[in-house]
Amino acid sequence: MAGGSPTAFLLWSILACLFYCFLIFHLWSYDRFKCVRWSQGDRRPGAFKRVMTYTYIATLTLLVIFGAAFTFLKFKEGDILLLTGELIWKPLELYSPAHKKWVLPLLFALSVAWACELRVNVISLTFWLFLQNQGPRSRVWFDSWEFKLWLWGSMVAILGMPTTTLVARTQLDTCLAWILFVGSTASTCETLGFLFVLFRFPAFIRKVKDDGAAPNIIVRLVYSYQLNCGRIAFRFVFSIPLLILGIDGAQGSHPINMSPCVHFFSLT
């Protein structure tokens, strides 16, 4: 697995920077960064919400660092011409010592960022399940099985992604493939799980409406349903291609990663 083209990582870093700028703008527009303070001086410090906010900020920060640094390394190292006349991007194992020493730390940054991203998405999945499973008796989030599911899922993500990098670190190109494989597998499973939430969403909205909820709450739930439908569609667009590339890169031959079609889109 050649590890992707410089232009692919340039696009990655541009998108990550734009997303980071949007996050800063959103936090400023929402409450002038008050949501990132540990306590706003009220009796409801909201520590859990702030931890999740910090996790998301850490995710985008690490993705920006990884994308920008890897783009720099890719353009500095360039490509190589094989004896067969084929032009490929220089494998990570052939990087100069000055550049190669940064590859593994950057791969750890990617794995930690992906672990944080999985943690944030698990909370979205489990909390909607918690809301949809509310019965006549009101349950407390921190005492629910959905919270325990989020807790275990977060632990698996936080430990699993860096461990993947640690185990596969001996071969850097294969290490990147394993990160893509494990991370995209987890992301795809989360997205498939969210289909169950979307399937139950219309009935959940009807139940809330029948219970006499205010019209503005119903409108917000309908809007959340529509947003989540689009969100899940885009998550499949992101996770399935990376899963294919990860599976292809982790096994012996690499017919997909080395195909002319993939090279064409990498160049463009």
Order of alpha helices (4+ residues) and beta strands (2+ residues): alpha-alpha-beta-beta-alpha-alpha-alpha-alpha-alpha-alpha
